[in-house]
Structure formats: C-alpha cells, structure tokens
C-alpha cells in the first residue's frame, strides 16, 4: 500500500515537472513567434534560437505555427488535472490534422502564397492543390470541416455540445439585452 502511494506521488511529481517544462517551452515559442521579424533577427525575444525556430515554423506552416504554443499550454494545463494520464494517439493525430488544415486554409485564402502570414510552403501547397481539385469554395468547405473535426479530436470537446452552449448563451444574451431595452423604453415613456 505504501509502495503504491509512493509510485502515485512520483507520477504526480513527474507530471508536474512535465507541465512546468512544457509551459516554459510554450512561453518561449509564443515569445519567439510573436517577436519574429525576418529583417531584425537580433530583436527576437527568443534570441537566435527562437528566431530560427520561428522562421522555420512560419515558413513551413505559416500562421498555423501560432497553434503550437497555444496547444502546448493547454496540454500542460491538462497535466495538472487529476485523471489525465497521457496525451493519447487520437489527440496527437487531431493536433497534427488541425495544424495541417489551418495551414491549408491560410494557403487557400492567401492564394497559395508561401509567406509567413499565409499557410507557409505546406499550407500553400495543400491549399492550392485542394483548390484546383475541388474549386475554391469546395476546398474551403472541406478544409473547414477538417479543422472542426481536428479541433474535436485534439481537444476532446464535442462540437455539438459547444454549439449548443454557444446557442444558449447567445439566446440568453439577446433576451437579456431585449428585456433591458424594453425596460428603458417603458421607463422613458413614463
């Protein structure tokens, strides 16, 4: 019993250490990406290494590179919760699909430009290829669907539940605003 408890405590400490290191890496990546300027590499907050990482990521996958620090931070936050044992193959596959679909969407919308603000060379290639195969609107619909599926797989959050919550919240917000407007109008008429 005591041995099992020690093993659980050791796992907990390892997960905590992983979360701290992953959080630091996420912060470093975010700073490197946000301060990236191809003309002024010495101004990058991640130094030369951060600038090289940002340059490579932005050239390869464009704006989808910004998903890495966000997803890594969310992953590290989940390590602090009890019951989270591992990342899971499905979540990793979802994250890879999300990055690829966002890069392809950016590539499609930027006309296949390989710029860092578009989809990078991967997104430009995928977006252009799908655009030629399915047409612009068809490629957009397919890539948007893939991005939503990837978001569901990578986060474990149901798209239907999220849409239902958003619908309830928007209905409540509109109803509250309408009630407030009616009360102001009634009080102004007195």
C-alpha positions as CSV (number, residue, x, y, z in Angstrom):
1,X,0.0,0.0,0.0
2,X,2.8,2.4,0.9
3,X,4.7,1.4,-2.2
4,X,1.7,2.1,-4.4
5,X,1.2,5.5,-2.8
6,X,4.9,6.4,-3.3
7,X,4.6,5.4,-7.0
8,X,1.5,7.6,-7.4
9,X,3.3,10.5,-5.7
10,X,6.3,10.0,-8.1
11,X,4.0,10.0,-11.1
12,X,2.3,13.2,-9.8
13,X,5.7,14.9,-9.4
14,X,6.8,13.8,-12.9
15,X,3.6,15.1,-14.4
16,X,4.1,18.4,-12.6
17,X,7.6,18.7,-13.9
18,X,6.4,17.9,-17.4
19,X,3.8,20.6,-17.1
20,X,6.3,23.2,-15.9
21,X,8.8,22.4,-18.6
22,X,6.1,22.3,-21.3
23,X,4.7,25.6,-20.0
24,X,8.1,27.2,-20.3
25,X,8.6,25.8,-23.8
26,X,5.1,27.1,-24.8
27,X,6.0,30.6,-23.4
28,X,9.3,30.5,-25.2
29,X,7.7,29.6,-28.5
30,X,5.0,32.2,-28.1
31,X,7.6,34.9,-27.4
32,X,9.7,33.8,-30.4
33,X,6.8,33.7,-32.8
34,X,5.3,37.0,-31.6
35,X,8.5,38.9,-31.8
36,X,9.6,37.4,-35.1
37,X,10.8,39.8,-37.7
38,X,12.8,38.5,-40.7
39,X,14.5,41.8,-41.1
40,X,15.6,42.1,-37.5
41,X,16.5,38.7,-36.1
42,X,18.5,40.2,-33.3
43,X,15.4,41.7,-31.8
44,X,13.7,38.3,-31.3
45,X,12.8,37.7,-27.7
46,X,13.9,34.1,-28.1
47,X,17.3,35.0,-29.3
48,X,19.0,33.4,-32.3
49,X,17.5,30.0,-31.5
50,X,14.0,31.5,-31.1
51,X,14.3,33.4,-34.3
52,X,15.5,30.3,-36.2
53,X,12.6,28.2,-34.8
54,X,10.0,31.0,-35.6
55,X,11.5,31.5,-39.1
56,X,11.4,27.7,-39.9
57,X,7.9,27.2,-38.4
58,X,6.4,30.3,-40.1
59,X,8.0,29.5,-43.5
60,X,6.8,25.9,-43.3
61,X,3.2,26.2,-42.0
62,X,2.6,30.0,-41.8
63,X,0.0,31.2,-39.3
64,X,-0.7,27.6,-38.1
65,X,2.7,27.9,-36.2
66,X,0.9,30.0,-33.6
67,X,-1.2,26.9,-32.7
68,X,1.9,25.2,-31.2
69,X,2.3,27.4,-28.1
70,X,-1.4,27.6,-27.6
71,X,-1.9,23.8,-27.8
72,X,1.2,23.1,-25.7
73,X,-0.1,25.4,-23.0
74,X,-3.5,23.8,-23.0
75,X,-1.8,20.4,-22.9
76,X,0.3,21.4,-20.0
77,X,-2.6,22.8,-18.1
78,X,-4.4,19.4,-18.5
79,X,-1.4,17.6,-16.9
80,X,-2.2,19.5,-13.7
81,X,-5.7,17.9,-13.6
82,X,-6.1,14.6,-11.9
83,X,-7.1,11.7,-14.1
84,X,-5.0,12.9,-17.1
85,X,-2.6,10.0,-17.7
86,X,-1.2,10.6,-21.2
87,X,-1.7,12.5,-24.4
88,X,-3.3,9.8,-26.5
89,X,-2.7,9.0,-30.1
90,X,-6.1,10.4,-31.1
91,X,-5.3,13.8,-29.6
92,X,-1.9,13.9,-31.3
93,X,-3.4,13.0,-34.6
94,X,-6.1,15.6,-34.1
95,X,-3.5,18.3,-33.3
96,X,-1.4,17.4,-36.5
97,X,-4.6,17.5,-38.6
98,X,-5.6,20.8,-37.0
99,X,-2.2,22.4,-37.9
100,X,-2.3,21.0,-41.4
101,X,-5.9,22.1,-42.1
102,X,-5.3,25.6,-40.7
103,X,-2.1,25.9,-42.8
104,X,-4.0,24.7,-45.9
105,X,-6.9,27.1,-45.2
106,X,-4.4,30.0,-44.8
107,X,-2.7,28.8,-48.0
108,X,-6.0,28.7,-49.9
109,X,-7.1,32.1,-48.6
110,X,-3.7,33.7,-49.5
111,X,-3.8,32.3,-53.0
112,X,-1.0,29.8,-52.3
113,X,1.5,32.4,-51.2
114,X,4.3,30.8,-49.2
115,X,4.5,33.8,-46.9
116,X,4.7,33.5,-43.2
117,X,1.4,35.3,-42.9
118,X,-0.3,32.7,-45.2
119,X,0.0,29.0,-44.9
120,X,3.7,28.6,-45.4
121,X,5.0,26.3,-48.1
122,X,3.0,23.3,-46.7
123,X,-0.3,25.3,-46.5
124,X,0.3,26.9,-49.8
125,X,0.9,23.6,-51.5
126,X,-2.1,21.9,-49.8
127,X,-4.4,24.9,-50.3
128,X,-3.5,25.3,-53.9
129,X,-3.8,21.6,-54.6
130,X,-7.2,21.3,-53.0
131,X,-8.4,24.5,-54.6
132,X,-7.5,23.1,-58.0
133,X,-9.1,19.7,-57.3
134,X,-12.3,20.9,-55.6
135,X,-12.6,24.6,-56.6
136,X,-12.2,27.4,-54.1
137,X,-15.4,27.0,-52.3
138,X,-15.3,23.2,-52.2
139,X,-11.7,23.3,-50.8
140,X,-12.8,25.9,-48.2
141,X,-15.7,23.7,-47.1
142,X,-13.6,20.6,-46.9
143,X,-10.8,22.3,-45.0
144,X,-13.1,24.0,-42.6
145,X,-14.8,20.6,-41.9
146,X,-11.4,19.0,-41.3
147,X,-10.4,21.8,-39.0
148,X,-13.6,21.3,-36.9
149,X,-13.1,17.6,-36.8
150,X,-9.4,18.1,-35.8
151,X,-10.4,20.5,-33.1
152,X,-12.8,17.9,-31.7
153,X,-10.2,15.2,-31.8
154,X,-7.4,17.3,-30.4
155,X,-9.4,18.8,-27.5
156,X,-11.9,16.1,-26.7
157,X,-14.7,18.7,-26.7
158,X,-17.8,17.8,-28.6
159,X,-18.6,20.3,-31.5
160,X,-22.4,19.7,-30.9
161,X,-22.1,20.5,-27.2
162,X,-20.0,23.6,-27.8
163,X,-22.5,24.7,-30.5
164,X,-25.4,24.1,-28.1
165,X,-23.7,26.1,-25.3
166,X,-22.9,28.9,-27.7
167,X,-26.6,28.9,-28.9
168,X,-27.9,29.0,-25.3
169,X,-25.5,31.8,-24.4
170,X,-26.4,33.9,-27.4
171,X,-30.1,33.4,-26.9
172,X,-29.8,34.4,-23.2
173,X,-27.6,37.4,-24.1
174,X,-30.1,38.6,-26.8
175,X,-33.1,38.1,-24.5
176,X,-31.4,40.0,-21.7
177,X,-30.5,42.9,-24.0
178,X,-34.0,42.9,-25.4
179,X,-35.5,42.9,-21.8
180,X,-33.2,45.8,-20.8
181,X,-34.2,47.7,-23.9
182,X,-37.9,47.2,-23.2
183,X,-37.4,48.4,-19.6
184,X,-35.6,51.5,-20.7
185,X,-38.2,52.3,-23.3
186,X,-41.0,51.7,-20.7
187,X,-39.3,53.9,-18.1
188,X,-38.6,56.7,-20.7
189,X,-42.4,56.7,-21.6
190,X,-43.5,57.5,-18.1
